[in-house]
């Protein structure tokens, strides 16, 4: 199991409620890919969002986001954390 | 007090030990700027690092990183988290 940080763009003006709904869409299907999204942060001004997750590989993380309707190709495996 | 995610590039091949030392350099001076770095993640393959912090503003976060020797201009205020 590895840890991943992924980055989304284009979430400009997204509300806390909508962001929560997007995160919950991930949570509903993540188990099917062996992924768990631990936390996500949003800057609604720049539209950048960041998610930290655990899972088997980068592709599994991407599949969950894609199936939930908010795909991103920017996923980093982050084996080192402090 | 606000929450920030910042992104660094160029940490290719950095070890866990060196990353910890860089984080500790932030921790030693952060109080002078009213900042606290909670956690940081590193992908030593792409060289991307991510730090989550709290502080008064983006500029204070940037000053700590700059004084600690690893400046970045990529700092996002993330008022929404799930």
Backbone of each chain as nested JSON, in Angstrom:
{
  "chains": [
    {"id": "A", "residues": [
      {"number": 1, "name": "UNK", "atoms": {"N": [0.846, -1.196, 0.0], "CA": [0.0, 0.0, 0.0], "C": [0.881, 1.246, 0.0]}},
      {"number": 2, "name": "UNK", "atoms": {"N": [0.572, 2.165, -0.864], "CA": [1.38, 3.385, -0.974], "C": [0.507, 4.611, -0.691]}},
      {"number": 3, "name": "UNK", "atoms": {"N": [1.159, 5.74, -0.512], "CA": [0.45, 7.001, -0.255], "C": [0.61, 7.914, -1.471]}},
      {"number": 4, "name": "UNK", "atoms": {"N": [-0.466, 8.615, -1.805], "CA": [-0.474, 9.467, -3.001], "C": [-1.019, 10.855, -2.68]}},
      {"number": 5, "name": "UNK", "atoms": {"N": [-0.422, 11.857, -3.337], "CA": [-0.998, 13.202, -3.329], "C": [-1.43, 13.481, -4.76]}},
      {"number": 6, "name": "UNK", "atoms": {"N": [-2.691, 13.853, -4.938], "CA": [-3.086, 14.243, -6.291], "C": [-3.578, 15.677, -6.317]}},
      {"number": 7, "name": "UNK", "atoms": {"N": [-3.463, 16.266, -7.491], "CA": [-3.741, 17.686, -7.662], "C": [-4.78, 17.853, -8.763]}},
      {"number": 8, "name": "UNK", "atoms": {"N": [-5.801, 18.663, -8.478], "CA": [-6.835, 18.986, -9.466], "C": [-6.782, 20.479, -9.76]}},
      {"number": 9, "name": "UNK", "atoms": {"N": [-7.204, 20.839, -10.959], "CA": [-7.331, 22.249, -11.319], "C": [-8.772, 22.504, -11.75]}},
      {"number": 10, "name": "UNK", "atoms": {"N": [-9.151, 23.773, -11.76], "CA": [-10.443, 24.145, -12.325], "C": [-11.602, 24.145, -11.343]}},
      {"number": 11, "name": "UNK", "atoms": {"N": [-11.303, 24.011, -10.035], "CA": [-12.371, 24.031, -9.026], "C": [-12.627, 25.465, -8.528]}},
      {"number": 12, "name": "UNK", "atoms": {"N": [-12.556, 26.419, -9.441], "CA": [-12.75, 27.827, -9.065], "C": [-14.182, 28.059, -8.588]}},
      {"number": 13, "name": "UNK", "atoms": {"N": [-14.317, 28.671, -7.424], "CA": [-15.633, 29.028, -6.912], "C": [-16.446, 27.879, -6.347]}},
      {"number": 14, "name": "UNK", "atoms": {"N": [-15.844, 26.69, -6.274], "CA": [-16.562, 25.529, -5.722], "C": [-16.792, 25.759, -4.219]}},
      {"number": 15, "name": "UNK", "atoms": {"N": [-18.015, 25.463, -3.759], "CA": [-18.355, 25.682, -2.352], "C": [-17.913, 24.496, -1.495]}},
      {"number": 16, "name": "UNK", "atoms": {"N": [-17.912, 24.711, -0.191], "CA": [-17.558, 23.645, 0.756], "C": [-18.508, 22.46, 0.579]}},
      {"number": 17, "name": "UNK", "atoms": {"N": [-19.782, 22.78, 0.368], "CA": [-20.8, 21.737, 0.201], "C": [-20.551, 20.893, -1.053]}},
      {"number": 18, "name": "UNK", "atoms": {"N": [-20.254, 21.569, -2.151], "CA": [-19.976, 20.855, -3.415], "C": [-18.684, 20.052, -3.328]}},
      {"number": 19, "name": "UNK", "atoms": {"N": [-17.704, 20.596, -2.618], "CA": [-16.427, 19.892, -2.485], "C": [-16.625, 18.624, -1.657]}},
      {"number": 20, "name": "UNK", "atoms": {"N": [-17.45, 18.749, -0.614], "CA": [-17.77, 17.591, 0.222], "C": [-18.494, 16.527, -0.609]}},
      {"number": 21, "name": "UNK", "atoms": {"N": [-19.407, 16.954, -1.461], "CA": [-20.143, 16.017, -2.314], "C": [-19.197, 15.302, -3.278]}},
      {"number": 22, "name": "UNK", "atoms": {"N": [-18.22, 16.035, -3.82], "CA": [-17.241, 15.433, -4.735], "C": [-16.397, 14.392, -3.989]}},
      {"number": 23, "name": "UNK", "atoms": {"N": [-15.98, 14.748, -2.771], "CA": [-15.182, 13.832, -1.945], "C": [-15.999, 12.578, -1.601]}},
      {"number": 24, "name": "UNK", "atoms": {"N": [-17.269, 12.781, -1.297], "CA": [-18.126, 11.632, -0.957], "C": [-18.361, 10.705, -2.155]}},
      {"number": 25, "name": "UNK", "atoms": {"N": [-18.349, 11.29, -3.342], "CA": [-18.467, 10.463, -4.559], "C": [-17.25, 9.542, -4.685]}},
      {"number": 26, "name": "UNK", "atoms": {"N": [-16.075, 10.039, -4.296], "CA": [-14.877, 9.188, -4.258], "C": [-15.028, 8.095, -3.203]}},
      {"number": 27, "name": "UNK", "atoms": {"N": [-15.462, 8.499, -2.019], "CA": [-15.551, 7.557, -0.893], "C": [-16.515, 6.406, -1.189]}},
      {"number": 28, "name": "UNK", "atoms": {"N": [-17.58, 6.692, -1.937], "CA": [-18.576, 5.659, -2.235], "C": [-18.005, 4.516, -3.064]}},
      {"number": 29, "name": "UNK", "atoms": {"N": [-17.02, 4.801, -3.929], "CA": [-16.518, 3.761, -4.836], "C": [-15.065, 3.353, -4.585]}},
      {"number": 30, "name": "UNK", "atoms": {"N": [-14.384, 4.062, -3.692], "CA": [-12.935, 3.86, -3.53], "C": [-12.562, 2.42, -3.175]}},
      {"number": 31, "name": "UNK", "atoms": {"N": [-13.407, 1.745, -2.376], "CA": [-13.086, 0.391, -1.914], "C": [-12.974, -0.59, -3.083]}},
      {"number": 32, "name": "UNK", "atoms": {"N": [-13.722, -0.311, -4.141], "CA": [-13.677, -1.188, -5.328], "C": [-12.305, -1.181, -5.996]}},
      {"number": 33, "name": "UNK", "atoms": {"N": [-11.535, -0.129, -5.729], "CA": [-10.189, -0.003, -6.308], "C": [-9.101, -0.178, -5.245]}},
      {"number": 34, "name": "UNK", "atoms": {"N": [-9.521, -0.478, -4.003], "CA": [-8.536, -0.654, -2.923], "C": [-7.896, 0.651, -2.481]}},
      {"number": 35, "name": "UNK", "atoms": {"N": [-8.599, 1.753, -2.749], "CA": [-8.072, 3.092, -2.442], "C": [-8.826, 3.664, -1.237]}},
      {"number": 36, "name": "UNK", "atoms": {"N": [-8.148, 4.509, -0.458], "CA": [-8.868, 5.305, 0.541], "C": [-8.391, 6.749, 0.508]}},
      {"number": 37, "name": "UNK", "atoms": {"N": [-9.334, 7.661, 0.277], "CA": [-9.022, 9.091, 0.308], "C": [-9.124, 9.577, 1.743]}},
      {"number": 38, "name": "UNK", "atoms": {"N": [-7.98, 10.005, 2.283], "CA": [-7.944, 10.404, 3.692], "C": [-8.416, 11.823, 3.915]}},
      {"number": 39, "name": "UNK", "atoms": {"N": [-7.999, 12.71, 3.021], "CA": [-8.305, 14.116, 3.234], "C": [-8.146, 14.872, 1.92]}},
      {"number": 40, "name": "UNK", "atoms": {"N": [-8.854, 15.981, 1.811], "CA": [-8.729, 16.802, 0.606], "C": [-8.859, 18.267, 1.002]}},
      {"number": 41, "name": "UNK", "atoms": {"N": [-8.136, 19.117, 0.274], "CA": [-8.095, 20.557, 0.556], "C": [-8.415, 21.313, -0.724]}},
      {"number": 42, "name": "UNK", "atoms": {"N": [-9.096, 22.44, -0.593], "CA": [-9.476, 23.227, -1.768], "C": [-9.155, 24.703, -1.592]}},
      {"number": 43, "name": "UNK", "atoms": {"N": [-8.551, 25.264, -2.628], "CA": [-8.407, 26.719, -2.77], "C": [-9.403, 27.147, -3.834]}},
      {"number": 44, "name": "UNK", "atoms": {"N": [-10.58, 27.661, -3.441], "CA": [-11.61, 27.993, -4.434], "C": [-11.261, 29.23, -5.259]}},
      {"number": 45, "name": "UNK", "atoms": {"N": [-10.215, 29.964, -4.871], "CA": [-9.817, 31.149, -5.637], "C": [-9.001, 30.722, -6.869]}},
      {"number": 46, "name": "UNK", "atoms": {"N": [-7.97, 29.892, -6.637], "CA": [-7.161, 29.422, -7.784], "C": [-7.8, 28.21, -8.456]}},
      {"number": 47, "name": "UNK", "atoms": {"N": [-8.7, 27.527, -7.713], "CA": [-9.328, 26.324, -8.254], "C": [-8.499, 25.062, -8.078]}},
      {"number": 48, "name": "UNK", "atoms": {"N": [-7.427, 25.152, -7.277], "CA": [-6.586, 23.976, -7.029], "C": [-7.144, 23.148, -5.873]}},
      {"number": 49, "name": "UNK", "atoms": {"N": [-7.158, 21.825, -6.063], "CA": [-7.544, 20.919, -4.981], "C": [-6.444, 19.873, -4.836]}},
      {"number": 50, "name": "UNK", "atoms": {"N": [-6.262, 19.405, -3.605], "CA": [-5.237, 18.416, -3.274], "C": [-5.897, 17.304, -2.473]}},
      {"number": 51, "name": "UNK", "atoms": {"N": [-5.613, 16.046, -2.849], "CA": [-6.159, 14.904, -2.097], "C": [-5.005, 14.013, -1.666]}},
      {"number": 52, "name": "UNK", "atoms": {"N": [-5.067, 13.551, -0.422], "CA": [-4.092, 12.564, 0.033], "C": [-4.829, 11.231, 0.179]}},
      {"number": 53, "name": "UNK", "atoms": {"N": [-4.231, 10.178, -0.359], "CA": [-4.899, 8.881, -0.363], "C": [-3.891, 7.76, -0.165]}},
      {"number": 54, "name": "UNK", "atoms": {"N": [-4.411, 6.582, 0.134], "CA": [-3.589, 5.375, 0.12], "C": [-4.226, 4.415, -0.877]}},
      {"number": 55, "name": "UNK", "atoms": {"N": [-3.388, 3.577, -1.472], "CA": [-3.912, 2.642, -2.453], "C": [-2.812, 1.805, -3.05]}},
      {"number": 56, "name": "UNK", "atoms": {"N": [-3.164, 0.904, -3.958], "CA": [-2.167, -0.011, -4.519], "C": [-1.235, 0.656, -5.534]}},
      {"number": 57, "name": "UNK", "atoms": {"N": [-1.752, 1.588, -6.323], "CA": [-0.923, 2.287, -7.301], "C": [-1.646, 3.553, -7.779]}},
      {"number": 58, "name": "UNK", "atoms": {"N": [-0.879, 4.369, -8.499], "CA": [-1.345, 5.642, -9.034], "C": [-2.583, 5.475, -9.92]}},
      {"number": 59, "name": "UNK", "atoms": {"N": [-2.584, 4.428, -10.728], "CA": [-3.673, 4.204, -11.672], "C": [-5.0, 3.96, -10.942]}},
      {"number": 60, "name": "UNK", "atoms": {"N": [-4.949, 3.249, -9.822], "CA": [-6.171, 2.989, -9.044], "C": [-6.751, 4.301, -8.52]}},
      {"number": 61, "name": "UNK", "atoms": {"N": [-5.876, 5.186, -8.055], "CA": [-6.324, 6.502, -7.569], "C": [-6.974, 7.274, -8.718]}},
      {"number": 62, "name": "UNK", "atoms": {"N": [-6.334, 7.229, -9.874], "CA": [-6.875, 7.941, -11.036], "C": [-8.223, 7.37, -11.466]}},
      {"number": 63, "name": "UNK", "atoms": {"N": [-8.351, 6.049, -11.382], "CA": [-9.637, 5.433, -11.775], "C": [-10.778, 5.885, -10.873]}},
      {"number": 64, "name": "UNK", "atoms": {"N": [-10.526, 5.96, -9.563], "CA": [-11.598, 6.405, -8.654], "C": [-12.026, 7.83, -9.013]}},
      {"number": 65, "name": "UNK", "atoms": {"N": [-11.059, 8.714, -9.174], "CA": [-11.394, 10.11, -9.491], "C": [-12.124, 10.214, -10.83]}},
      {"number": 66, "name": "UNK", "atoms": {"N": [-11.686, 9.414, -11.789], "CA": [-12.31, 9.474, -13.111], "C": [-13.755, 8.978, -13.038]}},
      {"number": 67, "name": "UNK", "atoms": {"N": [-13.952, 7.857, -12.36], "CA": [-15.306, 7.293, -12.242], "C": [-16.223, 8.227, -11.449]}},
      {"number": 68, "name": "UNK", "atoms": {"N": [-15.645, 8.966, -10.497], "CA": [-16.459, 9.877, -9.671], "C": [-16.738, 11.195, -10.398]}},
      {"number": 69, "name": "UNK", "atoms": {"N": [-16.134, 11.364, -11.589], "CA": [-16.471, 12.537, -12.394], "C": [-15.496, 13.693, -12.306]}},
      {"number": 70, "name": "UNK", "atoms": {"N": [-14.348, 13.494, -11.63], "CA": [-13.358, 14.586, -11.559], "C": [-11.955, 14.013, -11.773]}},
      {"number": 71, "name": "UNK", "atoms": {"N": [-11.685, 13.614, -13.022], "CA": [-10.396, 13.004, -13.352], "C": [-9.219, 13.966, -13.18]}},
      {"number": 72, "name": "UNK", "atoms": {"N": [-8.066, 13.391, -12.864], "CA": [-6.819, 14.155, -12.918], "C": [-5.686, 13.221, -13.313]}},
      {"number": 73, "name": "UNK", "atoms": {"N": [-4.731, 13.747, -14.061], "CA": [-3.558, 12.957, -14.43], "C": [-2.399, 13.259, -13.491]}},
      {"number": 74, "name": "UNK", "atoms": {"N": [-2.607, 14.222, -12.576], "CA": [-1.499, 14.667, -11.716], "C": [-1.552, 13.96, -10.358]}},
      {"number": 75, "name": "UNK", "atoms": {"N": [-0.945, 12.788, -10.304], "CA": [-0.932, 11.984, -9.07], "C": [0.523, 11.65, -8.741]}},
      {"number": 76, "name": "UNK", "atoms": {"N": [0.939, 11.943, -7.53], "CA": [2.322, 11.698, -7.105], "C": [2.341, 10.66, -5.991]}},
      {"number": 77, "name": "UNK", "atoms": {"N": [3.204, 9.672, -6.139], "CA": [3.417, 8.756, -5.015], "C": [4.347, 9.452, -4.036]}},
      {"number": 78, "name": "UNK", "atoms": {"N": [3.947, 9.518, -2.771], "CA": [4.73, 10.233, -1.763], "C": [5.15, 9.287, -0.638]}},
      {"number": 79, "name": "UNK", "atoms": {"N": [6.216, 8.513, -0.881], "CA": [6.643, 7.52, 0.102], "C": [7.284, 8.126, 1.347]}},
      {"number": 80, "name": "UNK", "atoms": {"N": [7.65, 9.408, 1.267], "CA": [8.327, 10.053, 2.4], "C": [7.413, 11.124, 2.975]}},
      {"number": 81, "name": "UNK", "atoms": {"N": [7.141, 11.023, 4.291], "CA": [6.366, 12.073, 4.923], "C": [6.902, 12.389, 6.305]}},
      {"number": 82, "name": "UNK", "atoms": {"N": [6.804, 13.659, 6.654], "CA": [7.318, 14.097, 7.961], "C": [6.263, 14.939, 8.647]}}
    ]},
    {"id": "B", "residues": [
      {"number": 1, "name": "UNK", "atoms": {"N": [-6.247, 33.013, 11.434], "CA": [-5.316, 31.945, 11.048], "C": [-5.907, 31.153, 9.874]}},
      {"number": 2, "name": "UNK", "atoms": {"N": [-5.098, 30.95, 8.88], "CA": [-5.56, 30.25, 7.685], "C": [-4.702, 29.006, 7.45]}},
      {"number": 3, "name": "UNK", "atoms": {"N": [-5.173, 28.147, 6.569], "CA": [-4.444, 26.919, 6.228], "C": [-3.903, 27.052, 4.801]}},
      {"number": 4, "name": "UNK", "atoms": {"N": [-2.691, 26.554, 4.591], "CA": [-2.027, 26.672, 3.288], "C": [-1.443, 25.343, 2.845]}},
      {"number": 5, "name": "UNK", "atoms": {"N": [-1.51, 25.1, 1.528], "CA": [-0.777, 23.989, 0.922], "C": [0.274, 24.626, 0.031]}},
      {"number": 6, "name": "UNK", "atoms": {"N": [1.528, 24.242, 0.216], "CA": [2.529, 24.743, -0.716], "C": [3.217, 23.594, -1.431]}},
      {"number": 7, "name": "UNK", "atoms": {"N": [3.719, 23.92, -2.604], "CA": [4.283, 22.923, -3.499], "C": [5.713, 23.327, -3.86]}},
      {"number": 8, "name": "UNK", "atoms": {"N": [6.617, 22.377, -3.755], "CA": [8.017, 22.581, -4.143], "C": [8.348, 21.654, -5.302]}},
      {"number": 9, "name": "UNK", "atoms": {"N": [9.307, 22.086, -6.116], "CA": [9.819, 21.238, -7.194], "C": [11.325, 21.064, -7.013]}},
      {"number": 10, "name": "UNK", "atoms": {"N": [11.861, 20.062, -7.66], "CA": [13.318, 19.927, -7.695], "C": [13.92, 19.092, -6.579]}},
      {"number": 11, "name": "UNK", "atoms": {"N": [13.077, 18.41, -5.782], "CA": [13.591, 17.565, -4.704], "C": [13.848, 16.133, -5.192]}},
      {"number": 12, "name": "UNK", "atoms": {"N": [14.326, 16.006, -6.413], "CA": [14.574, 14.675, -6.988], "C": [15.679, 13.959, -6.219]}},
      {"number": 13, "name": "UNK", "atoms": {"N": [15.398, 12.729, -5.796], "CA": [16.405, 11.906, -5.13], "C": [16.685, 12.272, -3.685]}},
      {"number": 14, "name": "UNK", "atoms": {"N": [15.919, 13.23, -3.136], "CA": [16.123, 13.619, -1.733], "C": [15.73, 12.446, -0.825]}},
      {"number": 15, "name": "UNK", "atoms": {"N": [16.538, 12.179, 0.185], "CA": [16.273, 11.059, 1.093], "C": [15.31, 11.476, 2.198]}},
      {"number": 16, "name": "UNK", "atoms": {"N": [14.777, 10.481, 2.894], "CA": [13.885, 10.74, 4.029], "C": [14.613, 11.57, 5.083]}},
      {"number": 17, "name": "UNK", "atoms": {"N": [15.878, 11.261, 5.287], "CA": [16.664, 11.983, 6.296], "C": [16.852, 13.464, 5.922]}},
      {"number": 18, "name": "UNK", "atoms": {"N": [17.18, 13.71, 4.656], "CA": [17.368, 15.091, 4.214], "C": [16.045, 15.861, 4.215]}},
      {"number": 19, "name": "UNK", "atoms": {"N": [14.959, 15.163, 3.887], "CA": [13.648, 15.818, 3.872], "C": [13.254, 16.204, 5.3]}},
      {"number": 20, "name": "UNK", "atoms": {"N": [13.552, 15.314, 6.236], "CA": [13.276, 15.601, 7.653], "C": [14.105, 16.811, 8.107]}},
      {"number": 21, "name": "UNK", "atoms": {"N": [15.346, 16.867, 7.681], "CA": [16.219, 17.995, 8.059], "C": [15.667, 19.305, 7.494]}},
      {"number": 22, "name": "UNK", "atoms": {"N": [15.164, 19.265, 6.259], "CA": [14.593, 20.469, 5.642], "C": [13.347, 20.915, 6.407]}},
      {"number": 23, "name": "UNK", "atoms": {"N": [12.509, 19.94, 6.782], "CA": [11.294, 20.234, 7.542], "C": [11.662, 20.82, 8.915]}},
      {"number": 24, "name": "UNK", "atoms": {"N": [12.677, 20.262, 9.531], "CA": [13.099, 20.761, 10.852], "C": [13.676, 22.177, 10.773]}},
      {"number": 25, "name": "UNK", "atoms": {"N": [14.276, 22.503, 9.648], "CA": [14.775, 23.875, 9.451], "C": [13.596, 24.86, 9.434]}},
      {"number": 26, "name": "UNK", "atoms": {"N": [12.472, 24.43, 8.851], "CA": [11.247, 25.247, 8.896], "C": [10.741, 25.374, 10.334]}},
      {"number": 27, "name": "UNK", "atoms": {"N": [10.681, 24.242, 11.023], "CA": [10.109, 24.222, 12.377], "C": [10.887, 25.117, 13.342]}},
      {"number": 28, "name": "UNK", "atoms": {"N": [12.193, 25.191, 13.137], "CA": [13.026, 25.998, 14.048], "C": [12.693, 27.481, 14.003]}},
      {"number": 29, "name": "UNK", "atoms": {"N": [12.251, 27.982, 12.849], "CA": [12.03, 29.432, 12.719], "C": [10.564, 29.813, 12.503]}},
      {"number": 30, "name": "UNK", "atoms": {"N": [9.69, 28.83, 12.321], "CA": [8.31, 29.121, 11.931], "C": [7.578, 30.043, 12.91]}},
      {"number": 31, "name": "UNK", "atoms": {"N": [7.873, 29.884, 14.23], "CA": [7.158, 30.662, 15.248], "C": [7.402, 32.157, 15.072]}},
      {"number": 32, "name": "UNK", "atoms": {"N": [8.562, 32.511, 14.559], "CA": [8.882, 33.932, 14.344], "C": [7.955, 34.572, 13.315]}},
      {"number": 33, "name": "UNK", "atoms": {"N": [7.341, 33.749, 12.482], "CA": [6.426, 34.256, 11.457], "C": [4.97, 33.884, 11.768]}},
      {"number": 34, "name": "UNK", "atoms": {"N": [4.753, 33.251, 12.922], "CA": [3.392, 32.859, 13.296], "C": [2.852, 31.709, 12.47]}},
      {"number": 35, "name": "UNK", "atoms": {"N": [3.773, 30.916, 11.903], "CA": [3.407, 29.798, 11.018], "C": [3.649, 28.478, 11.741]}},
      {"number": 36, "name": "UNK", "atoms": {"N": [2.841, 27.466, 11.397], "CA": [3.185, 26.106, 11.848], "C": [3.014, 25.126, 10.692]}},
      {"number": 37, "name": "UNK", "atoms": {"N": [4.107, 24.431, 10.383], "CA": [4.058, 23.391, 9.355], "C": [3.603, 22.094, 9.996]}},
      {"number": 38, "name": "UNK", "atoms": {"N": [2.445, 21.617, 9.577], "CA": [1.863, 20.421, 10.203], "C": [2.435, 19.134, 9.646]}},
      {"number": 39, "name": "UNK", "atoms": {"N": [2.587, 19.107, 8.342], "CA": [2.998, 17.865, 7.691], "C": [3.552, 18.168, 6.307]}},
      {"number": 40, "name": "UNK", "atoms": {"N": [4.421, 17.285, 5.826], "CA": [4.973, 17.455, 4.482], "C": [5.155, 16.088, 3.847]}},
      {"number": 41, "name": "UNK", "atoms": {"N": [4.968, 16.038, 2.538], "CA": [5.06, 14.786, 1.775], "C": [6.029, 14.983, 0.625]}},
      {"number": 42, "name": "UNK", "atoms": {"N": [6.755, 13.932, 0.275], "CA": [7.739, 14.029, -0.809], "C": [7.628, 12.857, -1.777]}},
      {"number": 43, "name": "UNK", "atoms": {"N": [7.651, 13.207, -3.055], "CA": [7.83, 12.229, -4.133], "C": [9.25, 12.413, -4.657]}},
      {"number": 44, "name": "UNK", "atoms": {"N": [10.198, 11.575, -4.224], "CA": [11.593, 11.778, -4.629], "C": [11.848, 11.428, -6.093]}},
      {"number": 45, "name": "UNK", "atoms": {"N": [10.881, 10.819, -6.764], "CA": [11.043, 10.485, -8.188], "C": [10.787, 11.738, -9.049]}},
      {"number": 46, "name": "UNK", "atoms": {"N": [9.632, 12.384, -8.832], "CA": [9.336, 13.608, -9.605], "C": [10.002, 14.83, -8.975]}},
      {"number": 47, "name": "UNK", "atoms": {"N": [10.352, 14.722, -7.678], "CA": [10.937, 15.863, -6.984], "C": [9.923, 16.835, -6.42]}},
      {"number": 48, "name": "UNK", "atoms": {"N": [8.637, 16.449, -6.43], "CA": [7.584, 17.321, -5.89], "C": [7.436, 17.115, -4.393]}},
      {"number": 49, "name": "UNK", "atoms": {"N": [7.32, 18.204, -3.653], "CA": [7.033, 18.14, -2.226], "C": [5.826, 19.023, -1.931]}},
      {"number": 50, "name": "UNK", "atoms": {"N": [5.057, 18.611, -0.931], "CA": [3.844, 19.319, -0.534], "C": [3.888, 19.533, 0.978]}},
      {"number": 51, "name": "UNK", "atoms": {"N": [3.57, 20.758, 1.411], "CA": [3.537, 21.039, 2.851], "C": [2.183, 21.634, 3.199]}},
      {"number": 52, "name": "UNK", "atoms": {"N": [1.63, 21.177, 4.325], "CA": [0.394, 21.797, 4.81], "C": [0.77, 22.58, 6.074]}},
      {"number": 53, "name": "UNK", "atoms": {"N": [0.293, 23.812, 6.146], "CA": [0.662, 24.678, 7.27], "C": [-0.501, 25.564, 7.673]}},
      {"number": 54, "name": "UNK", "atoms": {"N": [-0.376, 26.168, 8.851], "CA": [-1.299, 27.223, 9.255], "C": [-0.47, 28.477, 9.502]}},
      {"number": 55, "name": "UNK", "atoms": {"N": [-1.077, 29.619, 9.299], "CA": [-0.344, 30.866, 9.498], "C": [-1.208, 32.052, 9.169]}},
      {"number": 56, "name": "UNK", "atoms": {"N": [-0.657, 33.251, 9.344], "CA": [-1.45, 34.477, 9.133], "C": [-1.729, 34.763, 7.658]}},
      {"number": 57, "name": "UNK", "atoms": {"N": [-0.771, 34.482, 6.786], "CA": [-0.968, 34.724, 5.359], "C": [0.093, 33.971, 4.549]}},
      {"number": 58, "name": "UNK", "atoms": {"N": [-0.129, 33.946, 3.238], "CA": [0.724, 33.248, 2.28], "C": [2.18, 33.734, 2.362]}},
      {"number": 59, "name": "UNK", "atoms": {"N": [2.345, 35.032, 2.523], "CA": [3.685, 35.623, 2.528], "C": [4.498, 35.119, 3.727]}},
      {"number": 60, "name": "UNK", "atoms": {"N": [3.848, 34.932, 4.872], "CA": [4.555, 34.429, 6.059], "C": [5.067, 33.01, 5.804]}},
      {"number": 61, "name": "UNK", "atoms": {"N": [4.231, 32.186, 5.169], "CA": [4.641, 30.815, 4.815], "C": [5.85, 30.871, 3.869]}},
      {"number": 62, "name": "UNK", "atoms": {"N": [5.78, 31.746, 2.891], "CA": [6.874, 31.884, 1.926], "C": [8.158, 32.354, 2.606]}},
      {"number": 63, "name": "UNK", "atoms": {"N": [8.026, 33.266, 3.56], "CA": [9.225, 33.764, 4.257], "C": [9.925, 32.656, 5.036]}},
      {"number": 64, "name": "UNK", "atoms": {"N": [9.15, 31.795, 5.708], "CA": [9.773, 30.702, 6.464], "C": [10.545, 29.796, 5.516]}},
      {"number": 65, "name": "UNK", "atoms": {"N": [9.909, 29.385, 4.433], "CA": [10.575, 28.493, 3.474], "C": [11.816, 29.151, 2.862]}},
      {"number": 66, "name": "UNK", "atoms": {"N": [11.714, 30.437, 2.59], "CA": [12.847, 31.137, 1.989], "C": [14.015, 31.209, 2.972]}},
      {"number": 67, "name": "UNK", "atoms": {"N": [13.71, 31.587, 4.212], "CA": [14.772, 31.704, 5.228], "C": [15.389, 30.34, 5.53]}},
      {"number": 68, "name": "UNK", "atoms": {"N": [14.595, 29.264, 5.398], "CA": [15.111, 27.916, 5.685], "C": [15.89, 27.341, 4.499]}},
      {"number": 69, "name": "UNK", "atoms": {"N": [15.898, 28.077, 3.389], "CA": [16.742, 27.659, 2.269], "C": [16.041, 26.889, 1.166]}},
      {"number": 70, "name": "UNK", "atoms": {"N": [14.689, 26.802, 1.233], "CA": [13.965, 26.116, 0.156], "C": [12.713, 26.923, -0.213]}},
      {"number": 71, "name": "UNK", "atoms": {"N": [12.954, 28.065, -0.882], "CA": [11.847, 28.95, -1.25], "C": [10.896, 28.32, -2.265]}},
      {"number": 72, "name": "UNK", "atoms": {"N": [9.639, 28.737, -2.205], "CA": [8.68, 28.405, -3.268], "C": [7.699, 29.555, -3.404]}},
      {"number": 73, "name": "UNK", "atoms": {"N": [7.246, 29.785, -4.624], "CA": [6.249, 30.82, -4.859], "C": [4.864, 30.201, -4.97]}},
      {"number": 74, "name": "UNK", "atoms": {"N": [4.813, 28.849, -4.899], "CA": [3.54, 28.156, -5.12], "C": [2.884, 27.802, -3.779]}},
      {"number": 75, "name": "UNK", "atoms": {"N": [2.126, 28.751, -3.251], "CA": [1.448, 28.572, -1.967], "C": [-0.038, 28.857, -2.172]}},
      {"number": 76, "name": "UNK", "atoms": {"N": [-0.889, 27.944, -1.759], "CA": [-2.334, 28.093, -1.935], "C": [-3.016, 28.17, -0.575]}},
      {"number": 77, "name": "UNK", "atoms": {"N": [-3.886, 29.133, -0.422], "CA": [-4.719, 29.148, 0.782], "C": [-5.844, 28.155, 0.563]}},
      {"number": 78, "name": "UNK", "atoms": {"N": [-6.028, 27.223, 1.492], "CA": [-7.034, 26.165, 1.33], "C": [-8.05, 26.244, 2.481]}},
      {"number": 79, "name": "UNK", "atoms": {"N": [-9.011, 27.154, 2.364], "CA": [-9.977, 27.344, 3.449], "C": [-10.977, 26.2, 3.574]}},
      {"number": 80, "name": "UNK", "atoms": {"N": [-11.066, 25.355, 2.529], "CA": [-12.047, 24.267, 2.549], "C": [-11.311, 22.941, 2.634]}},
      {"number": 81, "name": "UNK", "atoms": {"N": [-11.656, 22.135, 3.641], "CA": [-11.067, 20.797, 3.712], "C": [-12.085, 19.772, 4.157]}},
      {"number": 82, "name": "UNK", "atoms": {"N": [-11.939, 18.567, 3.617], "CA": [-12.875, 17.487, 3.947], "C": [-12.079, 16.238, 4.292]}}
    ]}
  ]
}
